[in-house]
Amino acid sequence: MKKLQFVSLVVLGLSVVLWTVGRIFFPLPDWAVRANGVVMLIAMALLVFTSVRRKIAPNGSCPD
């Protein structure tokens, strides 16, 4: 569960960086903005899921 949380956090961070770069330095094409939005939503959902799962069972008693 820690690996999934770390990966989703990294993907979310990279997605935010891409979004910021697309806003400040050069405009991204529409398909790239939409794809980045979908990736960002999935990463946020995974991050919330893993965070809640670890908070409920911090000692890892839940089966993975």
N, CA, C and O atoms as a GROMACS GRO file, in nm:
protein
  256
    1MET      N    1   0.082  -0.119   0.000
    1MET     CA    2   0.000   0.000   0.000
    1MET      C    3   0.086   0.126   0.000
    1MET      O    4   0.048   0.228  -0.057
    2LYS      N    5   0.204   0.118   0.064
    2LYS     CA    6   0.293   0.234   0.066
    2LYS      C    7   0.345   0.267  -0.073
    2LYS      O    8   0.360   0.384  -0.109
    3LYS      N    9   0.373   0.163  -0.152
    3LYS     CA   10   0.424   0.186  -0.287
    3LYS      C   11   0.319   0.253  -0.374
    3LYS      O   12   0.350   0.346  -0.449
    4LEU      N   13   0.195   0.207  -0.364
    4LEU     CA   14   0.087   0.267  -0.442
    4LEU      C   15   0.064   0.411  -0.402
    4LEU      O   16   0.041   0.496  -0.488
    5GLN      N   17   0.072   0.440  -0.274
    5GLN     CA   18   0.055   0.576  -0.227
    5GLN      C   19   0.170   0.665  -0.277
    5GLN      O   20   0.147   0.778  -0.321
    6PHE      N   21   0.291   0.614  -0.272
    6PHE     CA   22   0.406   0.690  -0.319
    6PHE      C   23   0.398   0.716  -0.469
    6PHE      O   24   0.422   0.828  -0.515
    7VAL      N   25   0.363   0.614  -0.545
    7VAL     CA   26   0.352   0.628  -0.690
    7VAL      C   27   0.242   0.728  -0.727
    7VAL      O   28   0.262   0.812  -0.814
    8SER      N   29   0.128   0.718  -0.660
    8SER     CA   30   0.019   0.811  -0.691
    8SER      C   31   0.057   0.954  -0.653
    8SER      O   32   0.016   1.048  -0.721
    9LEU      N   33   0.133   0.971  -0.546
    9LEU     CA   34   0.179   1.105  -0.508
    9LEU      C   35   0.277   1.160  -0.610
    9LEU      O   36   0.270   1.278  -0.645
   10VAL      N   37   0.367   1.078  -0.659
   10VAL     CA   38   0.463   1.121  -0.760
   10VAL      C   39   0.392   1.156  -0.890
   10VAL      O   40   0.422   1.259  -0.952
   11VAL      N   41   0.299   1.072  -0.932
   11VAL     CA   42   0.224   1.098  -1.056
   11VAL      C   43   0.143   1.226  -1.043
   11VAL      O   44   0.137   1.306  -1.136
   12LEU      N   45   0.081   1.246  -0.928
   12LEU     CA   46   0.005   1.368  -0.905
   12LEU      C   47   0.096   1.490  -0.910
   12LEU      O   48   0.060   1.592  -0.968
   13GLY      N   49   0.212   1.480  -0.849
   13GLY     CA   50   0.308   1.591  -0.852
   13GLY      C   51   0.353   1.624  -0.994
   13GLY      O   52   0.359   1.740  -1.032
   14LEU      N   53   0.385   1.521  -1.071
   14LEU     CA   54   0.427   1.544  -1.209
   14LEU      C   55   0.314   1.602  -1.292
   14LEU      O   56   0.336   1.686  -1.380
   15SER      N   57   0.192   1.558  -1.264
   15SER     CA   58   0.077   1.610  -1.336
   15SER      C   59   0.054   1.758  -1.305
   15SER      O   60   0.021   1.836  -1.394
   16VAL      N   61   0.072   1.795  -1.180
   16VAL     CA   62   0.059   1.937  -1.142
   16VAL      C   63   0.169   2.020  -1.206
   16VAL      O   64   0.145   2.133  -1.249
   17VAL      N   65   0.290   1.966  -1.212
   17VAL     CA   66   0.400   2.037  -1.278
   17VAL      C   67   0.368   2.056  -1.426
   17VAL      O   68   0.388   2.166  -1.479
   18LEU      N   69   0.321   1.953  -1.493
   18LEU     CA   70   0.285   1.964  -1.634
   18LEU      C   71   0.175   2.066  -1.654
   18LEU      O   72   0.179   2.145  -1.749
   19TRP      N   73   0.075   2.065  -1.567
   19TRP     CA   74  -0.035   2.161  -1.576
   19TRP      C   75   0.017   2.304  -1.560
   19TRP      O   76  -0.024   2.394  -1.633
   20THR      N   77   0.107   2.324  -1.462
   20THR     CA   78   0.163   2.457  -1.438
   20THR      C   79   0.248   2.504  -1.556
   20THR      O   80   0.239   2.620  -1.597
   21VAL      N   81   0.330   2.416  -1.608
   21VAL     CA   82   0.413   2.450  -1.724
   21VAL      C   83   0.325   2.486  -1.843
   21VAL      O   84   0.354   2.579  -1.917
   22GLY      N   85   0.217   2.412  -1.862
   22GLY     CA   86   0.126   2.440  -1.972
   22GLY      C   87   0.053   2.572  -1.955
   22GLY      O   88   0.016   2.634  -2.054
   23ARG      N   89   0.033   2.614  -1.832
   23ARG     CA   90  -0.033   2.743  -1.808
   23ARG      C   91   0.063   2.861  -1.820
   23ARG      O   92   0.024   2.966  -1.870
   24ILE      N   93   0.186   2.844  -1.775
   24ILE     CA   94   0.278   2.958  -1.765
   24ILE      C   95   0.365   2.973  -1.890
   24ILE      O   96   0.374   3.083  -1.945
   25PHE      N   97   0.428   2.866  -1.936
   25PHE     CA   98   0.530   2.879  -2.040
   25PHE      C   99   0.478   2.861  -2.182
   25PHE      O  100   0.507   2.943  -2.269
   26PHE      N  101   0.403   2.758  -2.206
   26PHE     CA  102   0.350   2.736  -2.340
   26PHE      C  103   0.218   2.662  -2.330
   26PHE      O  104   0.202   2.573  -2.246
   27PRO      N  105   0.123   2.696  -2.415
   27PRO     CA  106  -0.007   2.630  -2.409
   27PRO      C  107   0.001   2.486  -2.462
   27PRO      O  108   0.064   2.460  -2.564
   28LEU      N  109  -0.063   2.396  -2.390
   28LEU     CA  110  -0.068   2.256  -2.432
   28LEU      C  111  -0.188   2.236  -2.524
   28LEU      O  112  -0.286   2.310  -2.516
   29PRO      N  113  -0.180   2.138  -2.612
   29PRO     CA  114  -0.298   2.107  -2.694
   29PRO      C  115  -0.413   2.056  -2.608
   29PRO      O  116  -0.393   2.009  -2.496
   30ASP      N  117  -0.532   2.067  -2.662
   30ASP     CA  118  -0.651   2.030  -2.587
   30ASP      C  119  -0.647   1.884  -2.540
   30ASP      O  120  -0.685   1.855  -2.426
   31TRP      N  121  -0.600   1.794  -2.625
   31TRP     CA  122  -0.597   1.652  -2.586
   31TRP      C  123  -0.501   1.630  -2.470
   31TRP      O  124  -0.526   1.543  -2.386
   32ALA      N  125  -0.391   1.706  -2.465
   32ALA     CA  126  -0.294   1.690  -2.357
   32ALA      C  127  -0.350   1.741  -2.225
   32ALA      O  128  -0.327   1.682  -2.119
   33VAL      N  129  -0.424   1.852  -2.231
   33VAL     CA  130  -0.486   1.906  -2.110
   33VAL      C  131  -0.589   1.809  -2.056
   33VAL      O  132  -0.596   1.786  -1.935
   34ARG      N  133  -0.670   1.752  -2.144
   34ARG     CA  134  -0.772   1.656  -2.102
   34ARG      C  135  -0.710   1.528  -2.046
   34ARG      O  136  -0.754   1.477  -1.943
   35ALA      N  137  -0.609   1.477  -2.114
   35ALA     CA  138  -0.542   1.355  -2.066
   35ALA      C  139  -0.474   1.380  -1.931
   35ALA      O  140  -0.478   1.294  -1.843
   36ASN      N  141  -0.413   1.496  -1.915
   36ASN     CA  142  -0.350   1.530  -1.788
   36ASN      C  143  -0.455   1.541  -1.678
   36ASN      O  144  -0.430   1.502  -1.564
   37GLY      N  145  -0.571   1.595  -1.711
   37GLY     CA  146  -0.679   1.604  -1.613
   37GLY      C  147  -0.728   1.467  -1.568
   37GLY      O  148  -0.753   1.446  -1.449
   38VAL      N  149  -0.740   1.376  -1.662
   38VAL     CA  150  -0.783   1.240  -1.628
   38VAL      C  151  -0.679   1.172  -1.539
   38VAL      O  152  -0.713   1.107  -1.441
   39VAL      N  153  -0.552   1.186  -1.575
   39VAL     CA  154  -0.444   1.128  -1.494
   39VAL      C  155  -0.444   1.189  -1.354
   39VAL      O  156  -0.423   1.118  -1.255
   40MET      N  157  -0.467   1.320  -1.346
   40MET     CA  158  -0.469   1.388  -1.217
   40MET      C  159  -0.585   1.337  -1.130
   40MET      O  160  -0.567   1.314  -1.010
   41LEU      N  161  -0.701   1.319  -1.190
   41LEU     CA  162  -0.816   1.268  -1.114
   41LEU      C  163  -0.792   1.126  -1.063
   41LEU      O  164  -0.825   1.095  -0.949
   42ILE      N  165  -0.734   1.041  -1.147
   42ILE     CA  166  -0.706   0.904  -1.106
   42ILE      C  167  -0.602   0.901  -0.994
   42ILE      O  168  -0.615   0.826  -0.898
   43ALA      N  169  -0.499   0.984  -1.008
   43ALA     CA  170  -0.395   0.989  -0.904
   43ALA      C  171  -0.451   1.040  -0.772
   43ALA      O  172  -0.416   0.989  -0.666
   44MET      N  173  -0.540   1.140  -0.779
   44MET     CA  174  -0.601   1.190  -0.655
   44MET      C  175  -0.687   1.083  -0.589
   44MET      O  176  -0.683   1.066  -0.467
   45ALA      N  177  -0.765   1.011  -0.669
   45ALA     CA  178  -0.850   0.906  -0.613
   45ALA      C  179  -0.765   0.796  -0.548
   45ALA      O  180  -0.798   0.750  -0.439
   46LEU      N  181  -0.658   0.756  -0.613
   46LEU     CA  182  -0.570   0.654  -0.556
   46LEU      C  183  -0.502   0.702  -0.429
   46LEU      O  184  -0.486   0.627  -0.333
   47LEU      N  185  -0.462   0.828  -0.429
   47LEU     CA  186  -0.397   0.883  -0.310
   47LEU      C  187  -0.494   0.888  -0.192
   47LEU      O  188  -0.455   0.855  -0.079
   48VAL      N  189  -0.616   0.927  -0.216
   48VAL     CA  190  -0.717   0.929  -0.109
   48VAL      C  191  -0.745   0.787  -0.061
   48VAL      O  192  -0.752   0.762   0.060
   49PHE      N  193  -0.762   0.694  -0.154
   49PHE     CA  194  -0.791   0.556  -0.118
   49PHE      C  195  -0.681   0.496  -0.030
   49PHE      O  196  -0.709   0.435   0.073
   50THR      N  197  -0.556   0.514  -0.073
   50THR     CA  198  -0.446   0.455   0.003
   50THR      C  199  -0.427   0.524   0.138
   50THR      O  200  -0.392   0.460   0.237
   51SER      N  201  -0.450   0.655   0.143
   51SER     CA  202  -0.436   0.728   0.269
   51SER      C  203  -0.541   0.683   0.370
   51SER      O  204  -0.511   0.662   0.487
   52VAL      N  205  -0.664   0.669   0.324
   52VAL     CA  206  -0.772   0.625   0.414
   52VAL      C  207  -0.748   0.481   0.456
   52VAL      O  208  -0.770   0.446   0.572
   53ARG      N  209  -0.705   0.398   0.364
   53ARG     CA  210  -0.680   0.258   0.395
   53ARG      C  211  -0.570   0.243   0.500
   53ARG      O  212  -0.580   0.161   0.591
   54ARG      N  213  -0.463   0.324   0.487
   54ARG     CA  214  -0.356   0.318   0.586
   54ARG      C  215  -0.398   0.377   0.720
   54ARG      O  216  -0.350   0.334   0.824
   55LYS      N  217  -0.488   0.477   0.718
   55LYS     CA  218  -0.534   0.535   0.842
   55LYS      C  219  -0.624   0.438   0.919
   55LYS      O  220  -0.620   0.433   1.042
   56ILE      N  221  -0.704   0.361   0.846
   56ILE     CA  222  -0.793   0.264   0.910
   56ILE      C  223  -0.713   0.151   0.972
   56ILE      O  224  -0.739   0.110   1.084
   57ALA      N  225  -0.615   0.100   0.898
   57ALA     CA  226  -0.534  -0.013   0.946
   57ALA      C  227  -0.387   0.026   0.936
   57ALA      O  228  -0.319  -0.016   0.841
   58PRO      N  229  -0.336   0.103   1.029
   58PRO     CA  230  -0.197   0.150   1.018
   58PRO      C  231  -0.094   0.038   1.033
   58PRO      O  232   0.019   0.052   0.986
   59ASN      N  233  -0.129  -0.072   1.097
   59ASN     CA  234  -0.031  -0.180   1.116
   59ASN      C  235  -0.034  -0.281   1.002
   59ASN      O  236   0.038  -0.381   1.006
   60GLY      N  237  -0.116  -0.256   0.899
   60GLY     CA  238  -0.120  -0.343   0.783
   60GLY      C  239  -0.203  -0.466   0.802
   60GLY      O  240  -0.178  -0.568   0.738
   61SER      N  241  -0.304  -0.463   0.890
   61SER     CA  242  -0.384  -0.580   0.914
   61SER      C  243  -0.486  -0.608   0.804
   61SER      O  244  -0.542  -0.717   0.799
   62CYS      N  245  -0.511  -0.510   0.717
   62CYS     CA  246  -0.603  -0.532   0.605
   62CYS      C  247  -0.532  -0.615   0.498
   62CYS      O  248  -0.415  -0.590   0.468
   63PRO      N  249  -0.600  -0.712   0.441
   63PRO     CA  250  -0.537  -0.790   0.334
   63PRO      C  251  -0.524  -0.706   0.209
   63PRO      O  252  -0.616  -0.631   0.174
   64ASP      N  253  -0.410  -0.718   0.141
   64ASP     CA  254  -0.388  -0.642   0.017
   64ASP      C  255  -0.414  -0.725  -0.103
   64ASP      O  256  -0.400  -0.677  -0.216
   0.00000   0.00000   0.00000
